[in-house]
Amino acid sequence: MNAKQITTFSVNGKTYPQTADIPVTLEADEPTHLESDVLNLYPDITYQTIEGFGGAITESVAYLLQQMDKETSDALLTDCFGAEGNRLKFLRMHMDSCDYSLEEYAAVADPIADPNLDTFTIERDKKYAIPFIKRAMEISPEPLSILVSPWSPPAAWKTPPAKPKNDASVYGGGLISAFLPQVDYETPQRCNGGSLKPEFYPSWAKYLVKYIQAYLSEGLPVTMLSVQNETVAATNWDSCVWTADEQKTFLRDHLYPAMEEAGLIDQVKIFIWDHNKERVLEYAREIIDDVTDKMIGGIAFHWYSGDHFEAVKIADELFPNKILMSSECCCLHAPGQSNMLAAFIGGGSDAPETVEYNDAAAYAHDIIGNLNVGMNRWIDWNICVDKNGGPRHKMGGFTGPIVANDDGTYRKTITFDYIGHFSKYILPGAVRIASTRCDDVTEMVAAKNVDGSIAVVLLNKTDNDKSYAIRMEGKVIRVKAPKHTINTVLIH
């Protein structure tokens, strides 16, 4: 047995990885009985399969890549998808416009005038996202897998946005809400929520099937469809609100039959919810029954309402045949800024490097927590954004693991390197193994790869340095977990 440790330090916003071989000793040779500061690994006790990690190539990402020369954009994609990069396996695409599009658009400009969808086209995707997705497919050492998600049906098929019971927006009022435009509650629109009218359920199912077929005809490996991005969010960008009963009816009576008729069921799995973890159980329990169980391949969730790791664990226990996928996360501010509008209005006292370290630590905390309760797949939001967290067709912006500079270059944030501690070493097909830890200073997850190697990720986001003895099958590996670091221990 041999072991090595990869440690990532961050200093003034830059990361410094260090790799060192670690001695492996016999526990029987220890001078005293090991009790304190011990981390235990049990590779014979296994849990879920970890299928891989990923990110999104939105229209905005593609636009930023177009501003770079080919050598630079290829380097960025290689950093994300290459064998020596973060080895991302999953990709997410939006169907029609989302907040990370340059403007609002739909594949059928006027579905009322064209009920047969004869004018359906993905030319816009061919202009932006698809060329870079194909390039990522060429760069990746293994086949990629794509999740497609709709943000909103065509506005003409929707009800007007529902007026809130109070004056607070989806953000809860306050400074950010004051800068958002007033909502027109009388007119159906792509943005600000509203719901799909039931008489258009068949048309929307047909629309989604046409999208999948168009992508497949382009050679894109679409294997997943979520019914709706952020099912209950009436955001000021592209959005549509569904009750669980509405989504169940649409899935059971329209979407699944349309996909079955098109021969897509075995190739493309349907995911429900695709929103925050705090209500994942309620929606899953209401939608999944004896009839719909076979129709649903998995449950997708986001991270924006807090940990709720217990919700993922219960979902795994109640629905053991479903894939559990974290399908989106990002920190809700522009790179290095304190909130989504700080780049425009100022504010925030934390230094950019502090903000970016906290982002990275939050990512690692969420990934470890989700993996330890049964998550199979993890997909980030935009693989890159500009310095303001865009471009978007709405004001404000969110951060990403890579920031595109104005001069056509890019920089990788601390988050990029933290993601790599999982995606580069916990490889597709790995299984999580049992582990125990001695304190709450260092968070830990362990997995066994297909080749038998074991990857242990240790996150210490506290102000205290720690050292541990890893025990496994009568052997001991001594490791350090310095403050504000992430560490991966590889055992062969």
C-alpha positions in Angstrom: 0.0 0.0 0.0 1.2 3.5 -0.7 -0.4 6.9 -0.2 0.0 10.6 -1.2 -1.6 13.8 -0.1 -2.6 16.7 -2.3 -3.2 19.9 -0.3 -4.5 23.2 -1.7 -3.6 26.4 0.2 -5.1 29.7 -0.8 -3.0 32.9 -0.2 -4.3 36.3 -1.3 -6.8 34.8 -3.7 -4.3 32.4 -5.3 -4.1 28.7 -4.7 -0.9 26.7 -4.1 -1.2 22.9 -4.4 1.3 20.7 -2.7 1.8 17.0 -3.2 3.7 14.7 -0.9 4.1 11.0 -0.4 2.9 9.7 3.0 4.4 6.8 4.9 2.1 3.9 5.6 2.8 2.0 8.9 1.3 -1.0 10.7 -1.1 -0.2 13.5 0.5 -3.0 15.4 3.8 -1.1 15.4 2.3 2.0 17.0 4.0 2.8 20.3 0.7 3.5 22.0 -2.9 2.5 21.5 -4.5 4.9 18.9 -7.6 6.6 20.3 -7.5 10.3 19.7 -7.5 12.3 16.4 -8.4 9.2 14.4 -10.2 9.0 11.1 -11.5 5.5 10.2 -12.0 4.0 6.7 -13.9 0.8 6.0 -13.5 0.0 2.3 -15.5 -3.2 2.5 -18.6 -1.2 3.5 -19.9 0.5 0.4 -22.8 2.8 -0.4 -23.9 4.7 -3.6 -22.1 4.9 -6.9 -20.6 8.3 -7.6 -21.1 8.8 -11.3 -19.2 12.1 -11.7 -19.1 15.9 -11.6 -20.0 18.6 -14.1 -20.9 22.2 -15.1 -23.0 24.2 -17.4 -22.3 25.7 -20.8 -24.9 28.3 -21.2 -25.3 30.8 -23.9 -23.4 33.3 -21.8 -20.6 30.9 -21.3 -20.4 30.3 -25.0 -20.4 34.0 -25.7 -17.4 34.5 -23.4 -15.6 31.6 -25.1 -16.2 33.3 -28.4 -14.4 36.4 -27.2 -11.3 34.4 -26.7 -8.9 33.1 -29.4 -9.2 29.4 -30.1 -6.1 28.5 -28.2 -7.4 30.2 -25.0 -10.9 28.8 -25.2 -9.5 25.3 -25.8 -7.2 25.8 -22.8 -10.3 26.7 -20.7 -12.3 23.7 -21.9 -9.3 21.5 -21.3 -9.0 22.8 -17.7 -12.6 21.8 -17.2 -12.9 18.6 -19.2 -9.4 17.3 -20.0 -7.7 14.3 -18.5 -5.2 16.6 -16.7 -7.9 19.1 -15.8 -11.0 18.7 -13.6 -12.3 15.8 -15.7 -15.9 17.0 -15.7 -18.2 14.4 -17.0 -21.7 16.0 -17.0 -22.9 19.1 -18.8 -26.1 21.1 -18.3 -27.9 23.1 -21.1 -30.9 25.3 -21.0 -33.8 24.9 -23.5 -34.7 28.3 -24.8 -33.4 31.3 -22.9 -32.5 31.4 -19.2 -31.0 34.1 -17.0 -27.6 33.3 -18.5 -28.7 34.1 -22.1 -27.9 37.3 -23.9 -31.6 38.0 -24.4 -35.0 36.3 -24.1 -35.7 33.9 -27.0 -37.7 30.7 -27.9 -37.2 28.0 -30.5 -40.7 28.9 -31.8 -41.3 32.6 -32.0 -45.1 32.5 -32.2 -46.5 29.1 -31.0 -50.1 30.4 -31.3 -49.6 31.2 -35.1 -47.6 27.9 -35.4 -49.4 25.3 -33.2 -47.7 22.5 -35.1 -44.3 23.9 -34.3 -43.2 23.9 -37.9 -40.9 26.9 -37.4 -39.0 25.2 -34.5 -35.3 25.8 -34.7 -32.1 25.5 -32.6 -30.1 27.8 -34.8 -29.4 30.0 -31.8 -27.8 27.1 -29.9 -25.8 26.2 -33.0 -24.5 29.7 -33.0 -23.5 29.7 -29.3 -23.4 26.7 -27.0 -23.3 23.7 -29.4 -19.9 24.3 -31.0 -18.2 24.5 -27.5 -20.1 21.5 -26.2 -18.8 19.5 -29.2 -15.3 20.8 -28.5 -15.6 19.7 -24.8 -16.7 16.2 -26.1 -13.5 16.0 -28.1 -11.4 17.1 -25.2 -12.9 14.8 -22.6 -11.2 11.4 -22.0 -14.5 9.7 -21.6 -18.1 10.2 -23.0 -19.9 13.2 -21.6 -23.5 13.2 -20.5 -25.9 16.2 -20.9 -28.8 17.4 -18.8 -31.2 19.6 -20.5 -33.6 21.9 -18.5 -36.4 24.3 -19.5 -36.6 27.6 -17.7 -40.0 28.6 -19.2 -42.5 27.6 -21.9 -43.3 30.2 -24.5 -45.0 33.2 -22.9 -48.1 32.8 -25.0 -48.9 29.5 -23.3 -48.6 30.8 -19.8 -50.7 32.6 -17.2 -49.6 36.1 -16.1 -47.3 36.1 -13.0 -49.1 35.6 -9.7 -48.9 38.7 -7.6 -47.2 38.1 -4.2 -49.2 38.2 -1.0 -46.8 41.0 0.2 -44.4 43.4 -1.4 -41.3 41.3 -1.0 -39.8 39.8 -4.1 -38.3 36.4 -4.4 -35.2 37.8 -2.7 -37.2 38.9 0.3 -37.2 42.6 -0.3 -34.4 44.9 0.9 -31.6 46.5 -1.1 -31.5 44.0 -4.0 -35.3 44.1 -4.5 -35.2 47.9 -4.7 -33.1 47.7 -7.9 -35.3 45.1 -9.6 -37.9 46.3 -12.2 -41.5 46.4 -11.4 -43.5 43.3 -12.5 -46.4 43.4 -14.9 -48.9 41.1 -13.3 -51.4 41.4 -16.2 -49.3 40.1 -19.1 -48.1 36.5 -19.7 -44.3 36.5 -20.0 -41.2 34.3 -19.9 -40.0 36.0 -16.7 -41.4 36.4 -13.2 -43.1 33.1 -13.0 -46.6 32.4 -14.2 -47.8 28.9 -15.0 -48.3 26.8 -18.1 -52.0 26.6 -19.0 -53.2 23.0 -18.9 -54.6 23.2 -22.5 -51.0 23.6 -23.7 -49.6 20.6 -21.8 -49.6 18.5 -24.9 -47.9 21.2 -27.0 -45.2 21.7 -24.3 -44.5 18.0 -24.2 -44.2 18.0 -28.0 -41.9 21.1 -27.8 -39.5 19.4 -25.3 -39.4 16.2 -27.4 -38.5 18.3 -30.5 -35.7 19.9 -28.5 -34.2 16.6 -27.4 -34.5 15.2 -30.9 -32.8 18.3 -32.4 -29.9 18.0 -29.9 -29.5 14.3 -30.5 -29.4 14.9 -34.3 -26.5 17.3 -33.6 -24.7 14.4 -32.0 -25.1 15.7 -28.5 -25.2 13.0 -25.8 -28.5 14.1 -24.1 -29.2 11.6 -21.3 -31.2 13.6 -18.8 -34.2 16.0 -18.9 -35.5 17.9 -15.9 -39.2 18.8 -16.1 -38.6 22.4 -15.0 -35.7 24.4 -13.6 -36.6 25.7 -10.1 -40.1 24.5 -10.0 -41.5 27.0 -7.5 -39.4 30.1 -8.2 -41.0 33.1 -9.8 -37.7 34.8 -10.5 -37.4 38.0 -12.4 -35.7 36.0 -15.2 -37.1 33.1 -17.2 -39.2 31.0 -14.9 -42.4 28.9 -14.6 -44.2 27.8 -11.4 -45.6 24.3 -11.0 -47.4 22.6 -8.1 -46.4 19.0 -7.5 -49.8 17.9 -8.8 -49.5 19.9 -12.0 -46.0 18.5 -12.6 -47.2 15.0 -11.9 -50.1 15.4 -14.4 -47.9 16.8 -17.1 -45.3 14.1 -16.6 -47.8 11.2 -16.4 -50.3 12.2 -19.1 -48.2 14.2 -21.6 -44.4 14.3 -21.3 -43.7 10.6 -20.7 -46.2 9.4 -23.4 -44.7 11.9 -25.9 -41.1 10.7 -25.1 -42.2 7.1 -25.2 -43.8 7.6 -28.6 -40.6 9.2 -29.8 -38.5 6.3 -28.6 -36.6 8.4 -26.1 -37.4 6.7 -22.8 -34.4 4.3 -22.7 -32.0 7.1 -23.7 -33.2 10.1 -21.8 -34.1 9.8 -18.1 -36.6 12.3 -16.6 -35.7 14.2 -13.4 -38.2 15.9 -11.1 -38.0 18.9 -8.8 -34.7 20.6 -9.9 -35.0 23.1 -7.1 -33.7 23.7 -3.6 -33.3 20.9 -1.1 -35.8 22.1 1.6 -38.8 20.8 -0.3 -37.3 17.9 -2.3 -39.1 15.4 -0.2 -42.6 17.0 -0.4 -42.5 17.1 -4.2 -40.9 13.7 -4.6 -43.4 12.0 -2.3 -46.4 13.6 -4.1 -45.2 13.0 -7.7 -43.8 9.4 -7.3 -46.4 6.7 -7.0 -47.0 3.3 -8.4 -47.8 4.7 -11.9 -45.1 7.4 -12.2 -42.3 5.5 -10.5 -41.1 3.9 -13.8 -41.3 7.3 -15.5 -38.8 9.1 -13.2 -35.1 8.4 -13.4 -34.0 10.7 -10.7 -34.5 13.7 -8.4 -32.5 16.9 -9.0 -31.9 19.5 -6.4 -30.1 22.9 -5.9 -28.3 24.3 -2.9 -29.6 27.8 -2.4 -31.7 27.2 0.7 -29.0 25.7 2.9 -27.6 22.3 3.7 -30.7 20.1 4.2 -28.4 17.0 3.9 -31.0 15.1 5.9 -33.6 15.7 3.1 -31.2 14.1 0.6 -30.6 11.2 2.9 -34.4 10.6 3.4 -34.9 10.8 -0.3 -32.3 8.1 -0.8 -34.0 5.9 1.8 -37.5 6.4 0.4 -36.6 6.2 -3.3 -33.5 4.0 -3.5 -33.9 3.4 -7.2 -33.6 7.1 -8.1 -30.5 8.9 -9.1 -29.9 11.8 -6.7 -28.3 14.8 -8.5 -27.2 18.2 -7.4 -28.0 19.9 -10.7 -27.0 23.6 -9.9 -25.1 25.7 -7.5 -23.3 29.0 -7.5 -22.6 31.8 -5.0 -25.1 34.6 -5.3 -22.7 37.5 -6.0 -20.3 38.6 -8.8 -16.7 37.3 -8.5 -15.2 38.7 -5.3 -18.2 40.9 -4.5 -20.6 40.7 -1.6 -23.9 40.4 -3.4 -25.3 40.0 -7.0 -25.5 43.8 -7.5 -22.3 44.9 -5.8 -20.5 45.3 -9.1 -23.0 48.0 -10.0 -23.9 49.6 -6.7 -20.9 48.9 -4.5 -21.0 47.6 -1.0 -19.4 44.8 1.1 -16.4 44.9 3.3 -14.8 41.6 2.7 -11.7 41.5 0.5 -12.3 39.7 -2.8 -9.8 36.9 -1.9 -11.8 36.3 1.3 -15.1 36.1 -0.6 -13.6 33.7 -3.1 -12.1 31.5 -0.4 -15.5 31.4 1.4 -17.1 30.4 -1.9 -14.7 27.5 -2.3 -15.2 26.3 1.2 -19.0 26.4 0.8 -18.8 24.3 -2.4 -16.6 21.7 -0.7 -18.9 21.6 2.4 -22.0 21.1 0.2 -20.3 18.4 -2.0 -19.1 16.4 1.0 -22.4 16.7 2.8 -24.4 15.6 -0.2 -22.0 12.7 -1.0 -22.2 11.4 2.5 -26.0 11.1 2.3 -26.3 9.4 -1.1 -25.8 11.9 -4.0 -24.7 10.2 -7.2 -24.1 13.2 -9.6 -23.0 16.8 -9.1 -23.3 19.6 -11.6 -22.1 23.2 -11.1 -23.7 26.2 -12.8 -21.7 28.3 -15.4 -18.2 27.0 -15.9 -17.1 30.6 -16.4 -18.5 34.1 -16.0 -17.2 37.6 -16.6 -15.9 40.0 -13.9 -19.5 41.2 -13.2 -20.9 37.7 -13.0 -22.5 37.8 -16.4 -23.3 38.4 -19.1 -27.0 38.1 -18.4 -30.2 39.5 -19.9 -31.1 40.7 -16.4 -29.2 43.0 -14.1 -26.8 41.6 -11.6 -24.6 38.5 -11.7 -23.3 35.4 -9.9 -19.9 33.9 -9.6 -18.3 30.9 -11.3 -15.2 28.8 -10.9 -13.5 30.6 -13.8 -13.6 34.3 -14.6 -13.2 35.6 -18.2 -11.1 38.7 -18.3 -11.8 41.7 -20.5 -8.6 41.1 -22.6 -9.7 37.6 -23.7 -7.8 35.7 -21.0 -9.2 34.0 -18.0 -8.4 33.1 -14.4 -9.3 30.1 -12.3 -10.8 30.9 -8.9 -10.1 29.0 -5.7 -13.5 27.2 -6.2 -12.1 25.7 -9.4 -9.3 24.0 -7.5 -11.6 22.9 -4.7 -13.9 21.2 -7.2 -10.9 19.4 -8.6 -10.2 17.7 -5.3 -13.4 15.8 -6.0 -13.7 15.5 -9.7 -10.0 14.6 -10.4 -9.7 11.9 -7.8 -13.2 10.5 -7.2 -13.6 9.1 -10.7 -16.8 8.0 -12.4 -18.0 4.6 -11.1 -16.4 5.1 -7.7 -18.4 4.0 -4.6 -18.6 5.8 -1.4 -17.1 3.8 1.5 -17.9 4.0 5.2 -15.8 6.4 7.3 -15.9 7.9 10.8 -14.3 11.1 12.1 -13.3 12.2 15.5 -14.3 15.9 15.5 -16.2 18.6 13.6 -13.1 20.6 12.6 -12.5 18.6 9.5 -15.2 17.4 7.1 -14.5 14.1 5.2 -15.8 11.9 2.5 -14.1 8.7 1.2 -14.7 6.7 -2.0 -13.2 3.7 -3.7 -12.5 4.0 -7.4 -13.0 1.2 -10.0 -9.2 0.5 -10.0 -9.4 -0.1 -6.2 -7.6 3.1 -5.2 -9.2 5.1 -2.4 -9.7 8.9 -2.4 -10.3 10.7 0.9 -11.2 14.4 0.8 -10.7 16.4 3.9 -11.9 20.0 4.3 -10.7 22.2 7.2 -12.4 25.6 6.9 -11.7 26.5 10.5 -8.9 28.7 12.0 -7.2 25.6 13.6 -4.5 23.4 12.2 -5.2 19.7 12.7 -3.3 16.4 12.3 -4.9 12.9 12.1 -4.1 9.3 11.9 -6.1 7.5 9.2 -6.8 3.9 10.2 -7.7 1.3 7.5 -7.4 -2.5 7.7 -4.7 -2.5 10.3 -2.6 0.2 8.7 -2.1 3.9 9.7 -1.5 7.0 7.5 -0.7 10.2 9.3 -2.0 13.3 7.6 -2.2 17.0 8.3 -5.2 19.2 7.6 -3.9 22.8 8.0 -6.5 25.6 8.6 -8.3 26.9 5.5 -7.2 24.0 3.3 -8.7 21.2 1.3 -6.8 17.9 1.1 -7.1 14.7 -0.9 -5.4 11.6 0.3 -4.9 9.0 -2.4 -4.4 5.4 -1.2 -3.2 2.7 -3.6 
